[in-house]
Structures are given as C-alpha cells and as structure tokens.
Amino acid sequence: MKRPAGKEEIKMMKYPIPEKIPVQNREWLNRELTKAPIWCSVDLRDGNQALPMPMNPEKKLEYFQLLCAIGFKEIEVSFPSASQDDFDFVRNLIEKKLIPSDVRISVLTQAREPLIRRTVESLIGVDRAILHLYVATSDLHERIVFGKTHEETLNMAVEGTKLVRRFLKEYGLEGKIAYEFSPEEFTDSDLDYVIEVCKAVKEAWGPSAKHDFIANLPQTVERRPPHHYADMIAYFIEHYPYMSETTVSVHSHNDQGCAVASTEFTIMAGAERVEGTLFGHGERTGNVDICTLALNLASRNIPTGLDFSDMPHIVKVVENATGIDVHERHPYAGQLAFTAFSGSHQDAIRKGIDRLEDARKIFHVQWKVPYLHIDPADVGRKYEKLIRINSQSGKGGVAYVLEHDFDIYPPKGMHPEIGSAVQKYADAKGDELDASELLKVFNETFVNVKGPFELLKFSRISKGDEHDESKEGALVEVSLNLKFDNEVKEIRGVGNGPISATVHAIRNEAKLYYFILEDFSEKTLGTNADAEAIAFVGVRRKSDNTLFYGVGEHQNIDLAAIFALFSALNRAILNERG
C-alpha cells in the first residue's frame, strides 16, 4: 500500500543483528569435551504439547518406560496444572510406583499461586522429583505480551519461588523436591538482568545442594548463532555468585537448525545439564535432539549413560506414540542414515567392511570404514541394509548385495556387466530396487542363458588320476550331445578338467565358435548334499575381444560349469547378432 504523502518513511532492518556478548575471550572454545551432561528428557511435556494429537495416557506411559530403559535419570513428565490428564498422569506414576528409584520426574508450572499449588498437589507421595517454574524475562515478553517491567517480573519470580517453598512444606514434600527455575527467552533477554533475577530466585530458595537447584537457561527461540548461546552461558557462569549451589542447565530449540551445535557449544562453555527430546520433537521445529547429541559424544568415546543400541525399537515406539515418522535421513536413526546409493560410495563401504581388520592395524582404532562415521551395529542396524540399489549405484554395491544377501560371489571381472544390467533395469523402473529384484535381474541376465548353444547330454570320462600332478595323469575327456543353431552335434574334447575339455571340443575339435576362456570359478551354495553349485565363466569374443560372463547353476558341479560356459557363449553370440 502506498504511504500517505508528506510522511517520512522510517527505515529499519527487518531483523535485528544479534548483539555480541561481552566476553573478554572465548576460553570455552579451546576446551575439549570429556564427559556428558546430565540428560533431562522433556518429550512428555515439551514434545507432547507440540503434537497435533497429544499422547493418551497409555502411550505416555509406554514412552516414559522407554525413556527409563534408555537411561534418562531426569524426565519432565507433564504440566499438571494445564489439564486433568496431565495431573492424573503424574498421580498414576506416583501411586502405582512406576518411577524407578534412580529417576527424578519433573513437573512444570507458571509462577501463579493456584497453578503452583496444583502442581505441588500432583507430587504428593513422591520420593524425589523436580518442580520447574518459569518466568519470561525478555523485553519482548515483558513489554508486548505481559505489559510488565523488569522489577515486576523479578518480583513474580521471587514470589513464585517462595510459594513453591511454602506449599512443599505444607504438603510434607520439603527436602524431597529439587527446584528448577527458567528465565524464559534467556537468549533474547538482557544478560545482567537475567543474572539479577536468577540470583534473587536462588536467595529466595535458600541454600541447596548443587543438584537440588537448577538454573535452566533456555534458548526458547533460536535467534542467535550457536556460539552466542555458549558465550551467554559462559558470561552467566562468570557473573552468577552461587555456582557451587547451582546446576546450570540449557534448553535449546531448533528454529535455525543449529540446536545440536548450540547445545554442544554450551556444554563446552560450562553447562552441566541438557534438556531435549528424542529425534527433536517439540514446539515449532522442535527441541534439541538428544539422540543426535548423545551419539555425537559417543562417537568421540565419551560415555553418555544413554543406551541407543536398539534404535529401530526406539524409533518404532516414538513413531507410534507421536504419530510422526522419523525422517529417513535423520542422523543415526533414519532408515537411510547409513545407506549408500552412489556406486563409488558403495564400493568403498564394501571394501572398508571387508578389510576392517587391516584398517584396525593401520589406524589403531576399532572402527574406520569409508562413509560410515560410526559402526551401524552400535545403533542396532544390520550391514546388509547399508547398500541400496538404484540407477546411480555402481558395480561394487550390486556385488555387495549379491554377496551379503544371497551368498553369491561373482568374480571381479564380472562386476561391470552386472552393474550395467542392474543400472539398465533401474533406469527403466525409475525407482530403487530391492534385493529380490536385483537377484531377478542377475538370474535373467546371466544364469543358464538360452541361445544358439543348448546342452542335450553330457558325460565325463577321466583318463587318469586327477590328483596326479603329472600332465597326463590329470587329463579329462568329455562327450557332449548339443544343439548349435538347432543342429544336433556330438563332440568330444580332452583337457585338464571338464571345462577346459569342453572348450577344446567346441573351439578346436568341432570349430563351432572361436573364443578365449578368460575366467572360471565355481562354488557350492549351501552345505547339504543336495546343495546346488554355481559356476562363473568369462569368455572373450574373437571378433572384437569383448568379455562376456555367464553363470550356471546345477546340483552337479560339472554341469554347473558347462551351463556357465554355454550362458557366456550364448550372451556373446546373441549380442553379436543384435
């Protein structure tokens, strides 16, 4: 809309440039993390309140039990004054003694008398817990949302704290409940003012053990770069006078996609406790993802106290409870987190896993594999799912799936042909191939291929002891009844084995087709007496020196070899004839 004439336009930036934090030097940036923080899950409160369909009590309980099994010792379970369901959930945990003895549940409240009383009532009978009170301290909230001054906000925080103490004493909970205070929108608040508020709250609470008073400093909305949050934590720790009696906690959201980085920086800066959720559930773009953060630390040999060894189960429970799928490419947890489609990546992964022992000797670590920063088995993933096949996949990836899914080990010289055949199929399909489709392409392209050569009858006549090392002692004679271009022929050949004798018969005796035997290998599929054998034969076509492979399968290992030879020859001839 056009502005009225005569009015001077006020120019301003749409978004403010974040002010620098007045730290003299970033000593925290030079620190190396050596231990994990205290973990507090807020899935059942912050995560749940952000769901389109909040969890019912049954799903919340299953989720709570999952969090306990993972190893969380502090779990924020509800906002008891917000709804009867939230209140009842806390009561159910307490009355049915569902809280492990080493776990502290946490409940959240605003700084209003009836809400504080209701929250304390929800905790009656608990052995130990955390009561979490929050007050918004940013200028934005004070001026726009609530219309309060700094002084009024500080007084509300102090009076809320005093009410908590009063009600805990009234309901016989004194000494059982730790206290957590959050200046909401900490990262958008004046730092010196926030320190003043937290100092006043601590003095109103009184002396405490370090683990019984928590100053939670939240990045309620991510508005700053990650290092700013850490700078603010470092500044707070430097200027707050009760550090010996206070645990500094952080709570980061992911509005700018940097919650994990921000939180890791804050730990380096001195934060001792982290609030977050599994897979980053929470308001808007979510809270910091504790799975990612904790496993990042674990990948640097930092014990986390959390067990993500059965990630598929964790994903299943969370997806069922929240109704939200974990993204396929989610770090550590997504179905594609360790999957390679690119041919070069597949080949590198295959070689890396096959030569893991060599890598251990060279690099002196247990795990060093290309493109896999951790061992997928650490989070319950199986190696056979690491390589997936589409039109971008290369020969190495295709060979890997054949080897690991079907115990089929094609010779290396055959890999390009297999890769080409699979790529052609994938191009036509326009989608990913599963293992069964890959096997189908392999069988249809290479195994017992029909064509000009057709074996009708085969017999082997040993001319001596094959184990005799002398040339004459190892000779084998074969007799073949075959069709070539529908003409029946009977031919014989002699060689140092059935395959060489057959080659001699076709090429030299009958002169049916001239070729060079390039490669031959065979293997038994399985261990029982009826197991099939598989053979691979590579032949070079005389006309252009092109290499063609064929595969034969049969219970008789000699016939498997002959079928492989005929498959290779049929492929060469059919290709030549167009």
C-alpha positions as CSV (number, residue, x, y, z in Angstrom):
1,M,0.0,0.0,0.0
2,K,1.3,3.5,-0.9
3,R,2.2,5.6,2.1
4,P,0.4,9.0,2.6
5,A,2.2,11.9,1.0
6,G,4.3,14.1,3.3
7,K,5.0,11.2,5.8
8,E,8.7,10.5,6.1
9,E,9.3,6.7,5.8
10,I,11.1,5.2,8.8
11,K,13.8,2.9,7.6
12,M,14.7,-0.1,9.7
13,M,16.0,-3.5,9.3
14,K,13.5,-6.3,9.1
15,Y,15.6,-8.4,11.5
16,P,18.0,-7.2,14.2
17,I,21.7,-8.1,14.1
18,P,22.3,-10.1,17.3
19,E,24.4,-8.1,19.7
20,K,27.8,-9.5,20.6
21,I,28.1,-11.0,24.1
22,P,30.6,-9.1,26.3
23,V,33.0,-11.9,26.9
24,Q,36.7,-10.9,27.0
25,N,38.0,-14.1,25.3
26,R,36.3,-17.3,24.4
27,E,38.3,-19.7,26.6
28,W,35.5,-22.2,26.3
29,L,36.2,-22.6,22.6
30,N,39.6,-24.2,23.5
31,R,38.0,-26.8,25.8
32,E,37.7,-30.5,24.8
33,L,34.6,-32.3,26.0
34,T,35.5,-35.2,28.2
35,K,32.1,-36.1,29.8
36,A,28.5,-36.0,29.0
37,P,26.0,-33.6,30.7
38,I,23.1,-34.6,32.9
39,W,20.3,-35.5,30.5
40,C,16.7,-34.4,31.0
41,S,14.1,-35.6,28.6
42,V,11.2,-33.2,28.0
43,D,9.5,-35.4,25.5
44,L,6.4,-36.0,27.6
45,R,5.9,-32.2,28.2
46,D,7.5,-30.0,25.5
47,G,7.4,-32.8,23.0
48,N,3.9,-33.9,23.8
49,Q,2.4,-30.4,23.8
50,A,3.6,-29.8,20.3
51,L,1.9,-32.9,18.8
52,P,-1.2,-32.4,16.6
53,M,-2.7,-35.2,18.6
54,P,-1.2,-35.4,22.1
55,M,-0.4,-38.8,23.5
56,N,-3.1,-40.6,25.5
57,P,-2.1,-42.0,29.0
58,E,-1.2,-45.4,27.7
59,K,1.2,-44.1,25.1
60,K,2.7,-41.6,27.5
61,L,3.4,-44.5,30.0
62,E,5.0,-46.6,27.2
63,Y,7.1,-43.6,26.3
64,F,8.1,-43.0,29.9
65,Q,9.2,-46.6,30.3
66,L,11.2,-46.3,27.1
67,L,13.0,-43.2,28.4
68,C,13.8,-45.0,31.6
69,A,15.1,-48.0,29.6
70,I,17.3,-45.7,27.6
71,G,18.9,-44.4,30.8
72,F,17.4,-41.0,31.5
73,K,17.6,-40.1,35.2
74,E,15.6,-36.9,34.9
75,I,12.3,-36.8,32.9
76,E,9.9,-33.9,32.7
77,V,6.6,-35.7,32.6
78,S,3.8,-33.0,32.4
79,F,2.4,-29.6,33.1
80,P,0.0,-30.8,35.9
81,S,-2.0,-27.6,36.2
82,A,-2.6,-27.4,32.4
83,S,-5.1,-30.3,32.2
84,Q,-6.6,-33.1,34.3
85,D,-4.9,-35.7,32.0
86,D,-1.5,-34.2,32.9
87,F,-2.3,-34.1,36.6
88,D,-3.6,-37.7,36.5
89,F,-0.6,-39.0,34.7
90,V,1.7,-37.7,37.5
91,R,-0.5,-39.2,40.1
92,N,-0.6,-42.6,38.3
93,L,3.2,-42.7,38.2
94,I,3.4,-42.0,41.9
95,E,0.5,-44.1,43.2
96,K,1.4,-47.1,41.2
97,K,5.1,-46.8,42.0
98,L,6.1,-46.7,38.3
99,I,9.1,-44.4,38.8
100,P,12.5,-46.2,39.2
101,S,14.3,-45.3,42.3
102,D,17.1,-43.6,40.4
103,V,14.9,-41.4,38.3
104,R,13.6,-37.9,39.2
105,I,10.4,-36.9,37.4
106,S,10.0,-33.2,36.7
107,V,6.8,-31.1,36.5
108,L,6.4,-27.6,35.0
109,T,4.4,-24.6,36.3
110,Q,4.0,-20.9,35.7
111,A,4.5,-18.5,38.6
112,R,0.9,-18.2,39.7
113,E,-0.4,-19.3,43.1
114,P,-3.2,-21.6,42.1
115,L,-1.1,-23.2,39.4
116,I,1.8,-23.7,41.8
117,R,-0.5,-25.3,44.4
118,R,-2.0,-27.6,41.9
119,T,1.5,-28.6,40.7
120,V,2.7,-29.4,44.2
121,E,-0.5,-31.4,44.9
122,S,0.3,-33.6,41.9
123,L,3.6,-34.6,43.6
124,I,2.1,-35.8,46.9
125,G,3.7,-39.1,47.9
126,V,6.7,-38.9,45.5
127,D,10.1,-39.9,46.9
128,R,12.0,-37.4,44.8
129,A,11.2,-35.0,42.0
130,I,11.9,-31.7,40.4
131,L,9.5,-28.8,40.4
132,H,10.2,-26.5,37.4
133,L,8.9,-22.9,37.5
134,Y,9.4,-20.4,34.6
135,V,9.0,-16.7,34.1
136,A,9.6,-14.8,30.8
137,T,12.4,-12.3,31.1
138,S,12.8,-10.9,27.6
139,D,11.9,-7.3,26.8
140,L,9.6,-8.7,24.1
141,H,7.5,-10.7,26.6
142,E,7.6,-8.1,29.3
143,R,6.5,-5.2,27.0
144,I,4.4,-6.8,24.4
145,V,2.9,-9.9,25.9
146,F,2.5,-9.1,29.6
147,G,3.0,-5.4,29.9
148,K,5.3,-5.7,32.8
149,T,8.5,-4.0,34.0
150,H,11.8,-5.7,34.9
151,E,11.0,-5.1,38.6
152,E,7.6,-6.7,38.3
153,T,9.0,-9.7,36.5
154,L,11.7,-10.2,39.1
155,N,9.2,-9.9,41.9
156,M,6.9,-12.5,40.2
157,A,9.9,-14.9,40.0
158,V,10.8,-14.4,43.7
159,E,7.2,-14.6,44.9
160,G,6.6,-17.8,42.8
161,T,9.7,-19.3,44.4
162,K,8.5,-18.5,47.9
163,L,5.1,-20.0,47.1
164,V,6.8,-23.2,46.0
165,R,8.7,-23.5,49.3
166,R,5.6,-22.7,51.3
167,F,3.4,-25.4,49.5
168,L,6.2,-28.0,49.6
169,K,6.3,-27.6,53.4
170,E,2.5,-27.6,53.6
171,Y,2.2,-30.9,51.8
172,G,5.1,-32.6,53.5
173,L,7.4,-32.6,50.5
174,E,10.2,-30.4,51.8
175,G,13.6,-32.0,51.3
176,K,12.2,-34.3,48.6
177,I,11.8,-31.8,45.8
178,A,14.6,-30.1,43.8
179,Y,13.8,-26.7,42.3
180,E,14.4,-25.6,38.7
181,F,14.0,-22.1,37.6
182,S,13.9,-21.0,33.9
183,P,14.1,-17.3,32.7
184,E,12.1,-18.0,29.5
185,E,13.7,-16.5,26.4
186,F,17.0,-16.3,28.1
187,T,18.9,-15.8,24.8
188,D,16.7,-12.8,24.0
189,S,17.0,-11.2,27.4
190,D,19.4,-8.7,28.9
191,L,22.1,-10.8,30.5
192,D,22.8,-8.8,33.5
193,Y,19.1,-8.6,34.3
194,V,18.7,-12.3,33.9
195,I,21.6,-12.9,36.3
196,E,19.9,-10.5,38.8
197,V,16.7,-12.5,38.5
198,C,18.4,-15.9,39.0
199,K,20.4,-14.5,41.9
200,A,17.2,-13.2,43.6
201,V,15.4,-16.6,43.0
202,K,18.3,-18.5,44.5
203,E,18.3,-16.3,47.5
204,A,14.6,-16.8,47.9
205,W,15.0,-20.6,47.7
206,G,17.9,-20.6,50.2
207,P,21.0,-22.8,50.5
208,S,21.0,-26.0,48.5
209,A,23.0,-28.9,47.3
210,K,24.2,-28.3,43.8
211,H,21.9,-30.9,42.2
212,D,18.9,-29.6,44.0
213,F,18.8,-26.1,42.5
214,I,18.8,-25.9,38.7
215,A,19.2,-22.6,36.7
216,N,17.8,-23.6,33.3
217,L,18.8,-21.0,30.7
218,P,16.7,-21.7,27.6
219,Q,17.2,-20.8,24.0
220,T,13.4,-20.7,23.8
221,V,13.5,-19.5,20.2
222,E,16.7,-19.8,18.2
223,R,17.6,-16.3,17.1
224,R,21.3,-16.3,17.5
225,P,24.3,-18.1,16.0
226,P,25.4,-21.2,18.1
227,H,28.5,-19.5,19.6
228,H,26.4,-16.7,21.0
229,Y,24.4,-19.1,23.2
230,A,27.7,-20.5,24.6
231,D,29.0,-17.0,25.2
232,M,25.9,-16.2,27.2
233,I,26.3,-19.3,29.3
234,A,30.0,-18.5,29.9
235,Y,29.1,-15.0,30.9
236,F,26.4,-16.2,33.3
237,I,28.7,-18.7,34.9
238,E,31.4,-16.0,35.4
239,H,29.0,-13.4,37.0
240,Y,26.4,-15.6,38.8
241,P,27.6,-15.9,42.5
242,Y,26.0,-19.2,43.5
243,M,27.7,-21.7,41.1
244,S,28.7,-24.1,44.0
245,E,25.0,-24.5,44.8
246,T,23.5,-24.4,41.3
247,T,23.4,-26.8,38.3
248,V,23.4,-24.8,35.1
249,S,21.1,-26.3,32.5
250,V,20.3,-25.5,28.9
251,H,17.2,-26.0,26.8
252,S,17.6,-25.3,23.1
253,H,15.1,-25.2,20.2
254,N,15.9,-25.8,16.6
255,D,14.3,-22.8,14.8
256,Q,17.5,-22.2,12.7
257,G,18.6,-25.8,12.5
258,C,21.5,-25.4,14.9
259,A,20.2,-26.8,18.2
260,V,22.7,-29.6,18.4
261,A,25.7,-27.3,17.6
262,S,24.4,-24.7,20.0
263,T,23.9,-27.2,22.8
264,E,27.3,-28.8,22.3
265,F,28.9,-25.3,22.5
266,T,27.1,-24.6,25.7
267,I,28.4,-27.7,27.3
268,M,31.9,-26.6,26.3
269,A,31.1,-23.2,27.9
270,G,30.2,-24.9,31.2
271,A,26.6,-26.1,31.0
272,E,26.1,-29.2,33.2
273,R,22.7,-30.3,32.2
274,V,20.8,-30.6,28.9
275,E,17.0,-30.7,28.3
276,G,15.9,-32.1,25.0
277,T,13.8,-34.8,23.2
278,L,14.2,-37.9,21.2
279,F,14.6,-37.0,17.5
280,G,14.0,-33.3,18.3
281,H,10.2,-33.4,19.0
282,G,8.9,-30.1,20.4
283,E,7.4,-26.8,19.6
284,R,7.8,-25.5,16.0
285,T,10.9,-27.1,14.6
286,G,11.5,-28.9,17.9
287,N,13.9,-29.2,20.8
288,V,17.5,-30.3,20.5
289,D,17.7,-33.9,19.5
290,I,19.3,-35.8,22.4
291,C,19.8,-38.9,20.2
292,T,22.0,-37.0,17.8
293,L,23.8,-35.0,20.5
294,A,24.5,-38.0,22.7
295,L,25.6,-40.2,19.9
296,N,27.9,-37.5,18.6
297,L,29.6,-37.6,22.0
298,A,29.7,-41.4,22.0
299,S,31.4,-41.3,18.6
300,R,34.2,-39.5,20.4
301,N,34.5,-42.1,23.1
302,I,32.6,-40.0,25.7
303,P,30.4,-42.2,27.8
304,T,26.8,-40.8,27.7
305,G,24.9,-43.1,30.1
306,L,22.2,-43.5,27.4
307,D,21.6,-46.7,25.5
308,F,20.6,-46.3,21.8
309,S,21.8,-49.8,20.9
310,D,18.3,-50.8,19.6
311,M,17.5,-47.7,17.6
312,P,14.9,-49.5,15.4
313,H,12.8,-50.3,18.5
314,I,13.2,-46.7,19.9
315,V,12.1,-45.3,16.5
316,K,9.1,-47.7,16.5
317,V,7.9,-46.7,20.0
318,V,8.3,-42.9,19.3
319,E,6.6,-43.1,15.9
320,N,3.7,-45.0,17.4
321,A,3.3,-42.6,20.3
322,T,3.7,-39.3,18.4
323,G,2.1,-40.2,15.1
324,I,5.1,-38.6,13.4
325,D,7.6,-40.6,11.3
326,V,11.3,-40.2,11.9
327,H,12.8,-38.8,8.7
328,E,14.6,-41.3,6.5
329,R,17.8,-39.2,6.7
330,H,17.7,-38.4,10.4
331,P,21.2,-38.8,11.9
332,Y,21.7,-42.2,13.4
333,A,18.0,-43.1,13.4
334,G,16.7,-42.7,9.8
335,Q,16.3,-45.7,7.5
336,L,18.9,-44.1,5.1
337,A,21.3,-42.8,7.8
338,F,24.0,-45.3,6.8
339,T,22.8,-46.2,3.3
340,A,24.8,-45.6,0.1
341,F,23.3,-45.4,-3.4
342,S,26.3,-43.9,-5.2
343,G,28.4,-46.6,-6.9
344,S,31.8,-45.2,-5.7
345,H,30.5,-44.9,-2.1
346,Q,29.1,-48.5,-2.2
347,D,32.4,-49.8,-3.4
348,A,34.3,-48.0,-0.7
349,I,32.0,-49.2,2.0
350,R,32.2,-52.8,0.7
351,K,36.0,-52.7,0.7
352,G,36.1,-51.0,4.1
353,I,34.0,-53.6,5.8
354,D,35.8,-56.5,4.1
355,R,39.1,-55.0,5.1
356,L,38.2,-53.8,8.6
357,E,40.9,-55.8,10.2
358,D,43.5,-54.2,8.0
359,A,42.1,-50.7,8.9
360,R,42.4,-51.5,12.6
361,K,46.1,-52.4,12.3
362,I,46.8,-49.2,10.3
363,F,44.7,-46.7,12.3
364,H,44.7,-48.4,15.7
365,V,41.0,-47.9,16.2
366,Q,38.2,-50.5,16.3
367,W,36.1,-48.7,13.6
368,K,37.4,-47.0,10.4
369,V,35.2,-47.5,7.4
370,P,34.7,-45.1,4.5
371,Y,31.5,-43.1,4.6
372,L,30.4,-44.7,7.9
373,H,31.4,-42.4,10.8
374,I,30.1,-45.0,13.4
375,D,29.5,-48.7,13.3
376,P,25.8,-49.1,12.4
377,A,25.7,-52.1,14.7
378,D,26.1,-49.7,17.6
379,V,22.5,-48.5,17.0
380,G,21.1,-51.9,16.0
381,R,21.4,-51.6,12.3
382,K,22.5,-54.5,10.1
383,Y,25.2,-54.3,7.5
384,E,23.1,-55.8,4.7
385,K,20.9,-52.8,4.7
386,L,23.7,-50.3,4.2
387,I,23.8,-50.5,0.4
388,R,20.7,-49.8,-1.6
389,I,20.4,-50.1,-5.3
390,N,19.1,-47.5,-7.8
391,S,20.2,-46.2,-11.2
392,Q,23.2,-44.3,-9.6
393,S,24.5,-47.5,-7.9
394,G,27.8,-48.9,-9.2
395,K,29.1,-52.4,-9.7
396,G,30.6,-52.6,-6.2
397,G,27.2,-52.0,-4.5
398,V,25.4,-54.5,-6.6
399,A,28.1,-57.1,-5.9
400,Y,27.9,-56.3,-2.2
401,V,24.1,-57.1,-2.1
402,L,24.6,-60.3,-4.0
403,E,27.3,-61.4,-1.7
404,H,25.7,-60.5,1.6
405,D,22.1,-61.2,0.8
406,F,22.4,-64.3,-1.4
407,D,25.9,-65.7,-0.8
408,I,26.7,-65.2,-4.5
409,Y,30.3,-64.1,-5.1
410,P,30.7,-63.1,-8.8
411,P,34.3,-62.7,-9.9
412,K,35.6,-59.1,-10.0
413,G,35.8,-59.2,-13.8
414,M,32.1,-59.8,-14.0
415,H,31.1,-56.8,-11.8
416,P,30.9,-54.2,-14.7
417,E,28.5,-56.4,-16.6
418,I,26.3,-57.0,-13.6
419,G,26.3,-53.3,-12.7
420,S,25.4,-52.3,-16.3
421,A,22.5,-54.8,-16.3
422,V,21.1,-53.6,-13.0
423,Q,21.5,-49.9,-14.0
424,K,19.5,-50.5,-17.2
425,Y,16.7,-52.2,-15.2
426,A,16.7,-49.4,-12.5
427,D,16.6,-46.7,-15.2
428,A,13.5,-48.3,-16.7
429,K,11.9,-48.7,-13.3
430,G,12.8,-45.2,-12.2
431,D,13.0,-46.3,-8.6
432,E,15.0,-48.1,-6.1
433,L,15.5,-51.9,-6.5
434,D,15.1,-54.2,-3.6
435,A,17.3,-57.3,-3.1
436,S,14.8,-59.7,-4.8
437,E,14.6,-57.5,-7.9
438,L,18.4,-57.4,-8.0
439,L,18.5,-61.2,-7.9
440,K,15.9,-61.4,-10.6
441,V,18.0,-59.2,-12.9
442,F,21.1,-61.3,-12.2
443,N,19.3,-64.6,-12.9
444,E,17.6,-63.4,-16.1
445,T,20.7,-61.8,-17.5
446,F,23.4,-64.4,-16.6
447,V,22.1,-67.7,-15.3
448,N,21.5,-70.7,-17.6
449,V,21.0,-68.3,-20.5
450,K,19.2,-69.9,-23.5
451,G,20.6,-69.3,-27.0
452,P,22.4,-71.0,-30.0
453,F,24.1,-73.4,-27.7
454,E,21.9,-76.0,-25.9
455,L,23.3,-78.9,-24.0
456,L,21.4,-82.2,-24.5
457,K,23.7,-84.7,-22.9
458,F,27.0,-84.6,-21.1
459,S,29.3,-87.3,-19.9
460,R,32.8,-87.2,-18.4
461,I,35.5,-89.7,-18.9
462,S,38.5,-89.5,-16.7
463,K,41.6,-90.6,-18.5
464,G,43.7,-90.8,-15.3
465,D,44.0,-89.7,-11.7
466,E,43.1,-86.0,-11.5
467,H,45.2,-85.8,-8.3
468,D,48.3,-87.0,-10.2
469,E,50.5,-84.0,-10.6
470,S,51.8,-85.2,-14.0
471,K,50.2,-83.7,-17.1
472,E,48.9,-87.0,-18.4
473,G,47.5,-88.1,-15.1
474,A,45.1,-85.1,-14.8
475,L,43.6,-85.3,-18.3
476,V,39.8,-85.5,-18.6
477,E,37.7,-86.4,-21.6
478,V,34.2,-85.2,-22.1
479,S,31.4,-86.2,-24.5
480,L,28.7,-83.7,-25.4
481,N,25.5,-84.0,-27.3
482,L,24.4,-80.5,-28.0
483,K,22.4,-78.3,-30.3
484,F,24.0,-75.4,-32.1
485,D,21.6,-73.2,-34.0
486,N,19.1,-76.1,-33.9
487,E,21.6,-78.6,-35.4
488,V,22.3,-81.5,-33.2
489,K,26.0,-82.4,-32.8
490,E,28.0,-84.9,-30.9
491,I,31.5,-83.7,-29.9
492,R,34.4,-84.8,-27.7
493,G,37.3,-83.0,-26.1
494,V,40.2,-83.5,-23.8
495,G,41.6,-81.1,-21.2
496,N,42.9,-80.8,-17.7
497,G,39.3,-80.6,-16.4
498,P,35.7,-80.8,-17.7
499,I,35.5,-77.1,-18.6
500,S,38.8,-77.0,-20.5
501,A,37.9,-80.2,-22.2
502,T,34.5,-78.7,-23.3
503,V,36.3,-75.5,-24.5
504,H,38.6,-77.7,-26.6
505,A,35.7,-79.7,-28.0
506,I,33.7,-76.6,-29.1
507,R,36.5,-74.4,-30.3
508,N,39.2,-76.7,-31.6
509,E,37.5,-80.1,-32.5
510,A,34.1,-79.0,-33.8
511,K,35.2,-75.4,-34.7
512,L,31.7,-74.2,-33.8
513,Y,32.7,-70.9,-32.4
514,Y,36.1,-69.4,-31.6
515,F,36.6,-67.7,-28.3
516,I,39.1,-67.4,-25.5
517,L,38.4,-68.7,-22.0
518,E,39.1,-65.7,-19.8
519,D,37.9,-66.7,-16.3
520,F,36.4,-69.7,-14.5
521,S,35.3,-70.2,-10.9
522,E,32.8,-72.3,-9.0
523,K,31.3,-72.6,-5.6
524,T,28.8,-74.8,-3.7
525,L,25.7,-72.9,-2.5
526,G,24.9,-74.4,0.9
527,T,26.4,-77.2,2.9
528,N,23.9,-80.2,2.5
529,A,24.4,-83.0,-0.1
530,D,21.6,-81.6,-2.3
531,A,23.0,-78.1,-2.4
532,E,23.4,-76.5,-5.8
533,A,26.7,-75.5,-7.3
534,I,27.2,-72.1,-9.0
535,A,29.9,-71.5,-11.6
536,F,31.1,-68.4,-13.4
537,V,32.7,-68.4,-16.8
538,G,34.1,-65.4,-18.7
539,V,34.9,-65.7,-22.5
540,R,36.4,-63.2,-24.9
541,R,34.7,-63.0,-28.3
542,K,37.2,-63.3,-31.1
543,S,35.5,-60.7,-33.4
544,D,36.1,-57.7,-31.0
545,N,37.8,-59.1,-27.9
546,T,34.7,-58.2,-25.8
547,L,34.4,-60.1,-22.5
548,F,31.1,-61.8,-21.7
549,Y,30.2,-63.7,-18.5
550,G,27.8,-66.5,-17.9
551,V,26.6,-68.3,-14.8
552,G,25.5,-71.9,-14.4
553,E,23.6,-73.4,-11.5
554,H,23.1,-77.2,-11.1
555,Q,23.4,-79.8,-8.4
556,N,26.2,-81.4,-10.4
557,I,29.2,-79.1,-10.2
558,D,30.5,-80.2,-13.7
559,L,27.1,-79.4,-15.3
560,A,27.0,-76.0,-13.5
561,A,30.4,-75.2,-15.1
562,I,29.2,-76.3,-18.6
563,F,26.0,-74.3,-18.2
564,A,28.0,-71.3,-17.2
565,L,30.2,-71.7,-20.4
566,F,27.1,-72.0,-22.6
567,S,25.5,-69.0,-20.9
568,A,28.6,-66.9,-21.6
569,L,28.7,-68.1,-25.2
570,N,25.0,-67.5,-25.8
571,R,25.3,-64.0,-24.4
572,A,28.3,-63.3,-26.7
573,I,26.6,-64.6,-29.8
574,L,23.2,-63.0,-29.1
575,N,24.9,-59.7,-28.5
576,E,26.8,-60.1,-31.8
577,R,23.7,-60.9,-33.8
578,G,21.8,-57.9,-32.3
